[in-house]
C-alpha cells in the first residue's frame, strides 16, 4: 500500500529486538498525540532481505519509500535532527543487508499561483550534496566521488536565457517593451530582466516603497514573447534596483532552492540608491546566480565602481536550507549572470572625438578606452567573467524621448554603462544588442540571449550503477579503523593594529595527512553560542577533505559598529580560541589574538567630550576609567568639551568646503579616503581632513551610525515617537537630553539648516536631509517598521525648518 500523508501523521520507531533483528513500528494518529490512547499501531515491518529503503528530497522534507514484499509505504519526514537520527538508525540496521543509496528520481515540486516552492534535486552540485542531511563520513565521501564522476552518467541539455537591463531614469512606462523583450525569433526559456532607477523619489529612497514597481512589472509581462506562457518565479527590489525572473511554465516545476538577497553600496555602504539585488536558484542539477547591480556614477569614479563590485561579491550571501552550513557566496555557483548599469565610462577621449568614432561605427577603437575593459584586462574586477563583443553604439546618455545625444549643460560623454556578463561553463552567447527604438529614458535597454548547458537529472542508470559500485568497492578497501588526522600550517595568529572597519585576513592551510578522508568543522566552545567572537569569521567553517588534499581557511577580522564599543572601552580584547573538530577524530585548537587601535568611531559622546587629545594618544587604562566611572579626565580643565572635537572637525570641513557640493550625503566616498579620515581623527596627525567632500560626509554619517548610544539616546526613543507630530513637544524633549547629546544635536541641526540655505547649488531639501539623518540622530534600539520610520522622519523635520529661536551655526561652534 502507499500511504499518502493527507492529514495523517506517521510516527515511525525503529525497534531492536532481543535476537538482534530490527523492525519498523508504524503508528498513526488523527489528533495531537498526548497519551498512548491517541495512537494506533498500524503495521510492523521487519528489516530483512525482502525490505528495501529509498530516500529522496522535496523542499525541506525527506521522503522515504519503504518496500516489503508487495507492500509499499511512503513516509514524509520533516527536516531536523529527529529525522536525521531516525534515518541513521535505519541505515545502521540495514547496512548488514544492503547498502543504502539515494534515489536518482527527481521529485517535482509544486507550482502554486505561479510562484515556485523550494525543493531539492538529487545528485546536484557539491555544495548541495554536502548540504543534504548527514548520514556520516562514508555517505558524504560517496556523494563527493559521485560528483567528481558525474560526467560518466549524466547529460547536458541547452536552454535559452534572455537577459535584459534598463535604467529607466525614474520614468513611468510609456511604450511597449516588446521591441526589447520579444526581440528573439523564438521564445526564450528564461527571462531575467533588470531595472535601475525605477523610482528616484525621496519616499522610495527612505522607505523602499514605490508605486512604479507594479507599473513596470505589468509592462514587462505584456512585453514577453507572445509565443509562450511564462510564470513569474521571483521579484526582488532594493529602492530603484529591480530584478524580475520569468520562466516558461513547463520549466517551473524544475526550479528549486530559490533565494534572494539585496545589498546597498550607497552612502555608509548601505543606502540603496546604489547596490545590487540577486537571486540564486537550482534548475535541474545546475545552480545559477543572477545579479542586477547599479554601481557608482561619474567618469572619474571607476575605483568606487570597482569597490562596489567587490563589496557586492563579499556581502551577498545566500542562506542554505541546512542552517548549519555556511551561506553561499555569488562565486560559489556553477553559473553567474551579471547585468545592470555598471556605470563604467569612456576615458581619455573628448566628447566630439567619441561621437565621431560612433558615427564611423569604429566601436573597436572606442572599446579600447572603455573603463570596464581596462579594469577587466588588469584583473581588478569581474575576474573569470566573459562579455560578448560590443557592436552597438553606447547606450548612455540621450535626451529623454529621443535618439539625440545629451544636449544638457553637462554634455555627458557617450558610454556603454549598461552591460551583461557571465561566468561558467557550457555558455554560448547568441546575441548582444541595444534597442534604440525605446525612448522612455536617457539610457537605451540592452539584451543578451545566452544558450546555457544545464546538467539534467536524467541519469544513465547502468552507468550510474557501475560508477556507484566502483566507488563503494574502493571505499570498502580503503576504510579501516584509522583515525582521521590533519596537519595545520600554523596554530597561532596575531593581527597587528586592527582598525575600525578595516578588514584583515590570514590563512591557515589544513592538510589531510591521515589514511582516510575526514570532515572538519569549527565548533562552539562550552557554553558559547557560536564558534567564534563576532569580530572573527572562518571561511569555510566546515568542509570535507579527501586523503592527501588540503584546504585554505581564511581567518578574517573585521570590527564594525556592533563590536567597536566594547573594544574601544577595553571591555573586550581581540582574543579567541577556535576549535577545529574532526568527525571521528580529535580537536585542534587555533589561537587568534591581536591589538585593536581605539577609535572615535564606536566611542560614546560622553567619553569623547572628556578627551582633549586624540583617542590613540590616550592610555587605554585612562579610557577604561572614563567609561567605567564617568569621572572627568583632568588635563588642562575639569570641564568637558561642548561637543567632541571629531564631530567639529568633520562638520567644520563640510561647512567651509561643501556647503554648495551637489549630492552631498547622497554620493558615497572612497574606502581609502575614509580610512585616511579615520586615522586623522584618531591620531590628530593632520590639522585638516584629507579626502573629498563626499568621503568626509560619509565619515560623518558612519560616525553617527557607530555611536553606542545615538545622539538622541535610546531611552528617549518612545517619547519621540509619541510626540512626533507636535513640534513644541519635540523641542521640549531635546531640551532635557544629557548636555553633550543636546549640544551635538543642536550643532548638527544648525549645520543642516545652513546647508538648506544653499539648496539652489547642493539640491538638498528638508525631506532629503530628514531621510538621511533621521535614522542616525533618532535610532531605534530594535528594527524599525515603516510606521516608525515615518514618525522618526517627521520628528527630525520639525528642527530643519528654522524658527526665530534657532541660532546661527557660528554661535554653536566650540571655541
Buried (B, 14 or more C-beta within 10 A) or exposed (E): EEBEBEEEBBEBEBEEEEEEEBBBBBBBBEEEBEEEEEBEEBBEBBBEEEBBBBBBBBBEBBBBBBBBEEEEBBBBBEBEEEBBEBBBBBBBBBEEBEBBBBBBEBBEBEBEEBEBBBBBBBBBBBBBBBBBBBBEBBBBBBBBBBBEBBEEBBBEEEBBBBBBBBBBBBBEBEEBBBBBBBBBEEBBBBBBBBBBBBBBBBBBBBBBEBEBBEBBBEBBBBBBBEEBEBBBBBBBBBBBBBBBBBBBEEBBBBBBBBBBBBBBBBBBBBBBBBBBBBBBBBBBBBBBBBBBBBBBBEBEBBBBBBBBBBBBBEBBBBEBBBEEBBBBBBEBBBBBBBBBBBBBBBBEBEBEBBBEBBEEEEBEEBBEBBBBBBBBEEEBBBEEBEBBEBEBBBBBBBEBEEEEBBEEEEEBBBBBBBBBBBBBEBBEBBEBBBBBBBBBBBBBBBBBBBBBBBBBBBBBEEBBBEBBEEBBEEBEEEBEEEEBBBEBEEEEBEBEEBBBBBEBEBEBEBBBEBBBBBBBBBBEBEEEEEBBBBBBBBEBBBBBBBBEEBBEBEBBBBBBBEBBBBBBBBEBEBEBEBBBBBBEBEEBEBEBEBEBBBBBBBBBBBBBBBBBEBBBEBEBEBBBBBBEEEEEBEEEEEEBBBBBBBBBBBBBBBBEBBBBBEBBBBBBBBBEBBBBBBBBBBEBEEEEBBBBBBBBBBBBBBBBBBBBBBBBBBEBBEBBBEBBEEBEBBBEBBEEBBEBBBBBBBBBBBBBBBBBEBBEEBBBBBBBBBBBBBBBBBBBEEEBEEEBBBBBBBBBBBBBEBEEEBEEBEEBBEE
